[in-house]
Amino acid sequence: MDIALAVIITFFLTTLGCVFIARSYFLKKRKAEDKELHKVLEHVANKQNESQMILASLNMGVIAYSFDGILLLSNQAASEIFPEIPHHIRDFIDSYDQDQKLRSDLILEKNKSEITKIINEQTYNLTLEKRILGNKKRPAYIIIIQNITAQVMEDQQRKEFVANVSHELKTPLTTIKTYSESLLDWGIDEKSKDSIKKDMSKLYTGSIRMEQLINDLLLLSRIDGKAIYTNIEKRELMPVIRNCIERILSQADQKHIDISSYAVSGRVFAYIDKMSFERIILNLISNAIKYTPEFGEVKVYVGSLVEDVYIKIVDNGIGIPDELQKNIYKRFYRVDSTGSREHGGTGLGLSIVKELVDLHNGQIDLKSQTGKGSEFMILLPSIKKTLRNALYQLNENGQTTNVVTKAAEPELIELAKSLNIVAQWKSLQQDEIKLILKEIEMNY
């Protein structure tokens, strides 16, 4: 009996041990499997989140419909473009394809179709494509929406520009052709000296106008292509401005217009390209003279304003209406095309001024009132501001990032040398930067 009981107890304990061992094994295995499953689920979730983040970060709208037309996904950009994204592709086409191009292309089983759509004054390109997603056998429908408003505007401006150039060239060419034909038809012997002189004067005027237009177009082309040569250096502004006034004085004398210049803040310096700066000043003063009646006045002020220097050209001429002022820097734009033609010019002057001011890291502002004159003010960065900006750029990038701060770099190197600082810009210590900044503040 004792032996049987011992056997039973031993069997029971052995079985129980095996159960515990098996249970422990399976629990451990299940835990490992759960862990692995958790990793897989986490990986899938991360991939899904990454996909959503990528879709959300796109600058284009993306909408996906399944092969049977059910909405699968759309990103935030698409939601911002469309007030409502239909649940079915059929409803999407009904809502946004009034010309039925997408529908007809789908019926014809084309893999790709495009339409242009204007929504909230913005122009979008909608592309519908059939694509196989993953291991699916049937293609889904992917709609990609791109904002092409800027591109459309550029194309329109390009067309207008070509049309304007053609028109502006045609005017002097017509003059040259007309008076050339007159001389050829009538002959020099048949005309008086005064008539011949008058015809030749017209020919000369037409050729000068064509030359001005071509030179202006070439300059704008170089500016647009970043190919304009500049020799930017530190200069005192008033002597340059007074030289410009002397050059244009005869034009003012013809209309008995008084031109005067004033230094408001003592000697004012800035980093400028002398030829470009002269062109800015000559153009603005010339415009002021053209649109100021006889016995009027044009005043030029030069001074400092906080960390900028300014040049103001003020006249008491006809002024510019408020509603037209936003367009005056557009190429070939004329406030009064008839008046502009009477006064000459190419219609490109103010657009060139704006481009050249931008080249100097400056800005130009206009205040004008009809019948009371105009005030153009140019703001350029002061020497102090330019040197500080150059230091920041050199410290951060190891090089300057524009032509103005690049022109200031040699002076900054000399300044560092005077403080016994080696101009290894990206490796400067904070106390060295502070020392250079302090020197700039004290001496400029």
Buried (B, 14 or more C-beta within 10 A) or exposed (E): EEEEEEEEEEEEEEEEEEEEEEEEEEEEEEEEEEEEEEEEEEEEEEEEEEEEEEBEEBEBBBBBBBBEBEBEEBBBBBEEBBEEBBEBBEBBBEEBBEEEBBBEBBEEEEEEBEBEBEBEEEBBBBBBBBEEEEEEEEBBBBBBBBBBEEEBEEEEEEEBBEEBBEEBBEBBBEBBEEBBEBBEEEEEEEBEEEBBEBBEEBBEBBBEBBEBBEEBBEBBEEBEEEEBEBEBEBBBBBEBBBEBBEBBBEBBEEEEBEBEBEBEEEEBBBBBBBEBBBBBBBBBBBBBBBBBEEEBBBBBBBBBEEEBBBBBBBBBBBBBEEEBBEEBBBBBBBBBEEEBBEEEBBBBBBBBBBBBBEBBBBBBEBBBEEEEBBBBBBBBBBBBBBBBBBBBBBBEEEEBBBBBBBBBBEBBBEBBEEEEBEBEBEEBEEEBBEBBBEBBEEEB
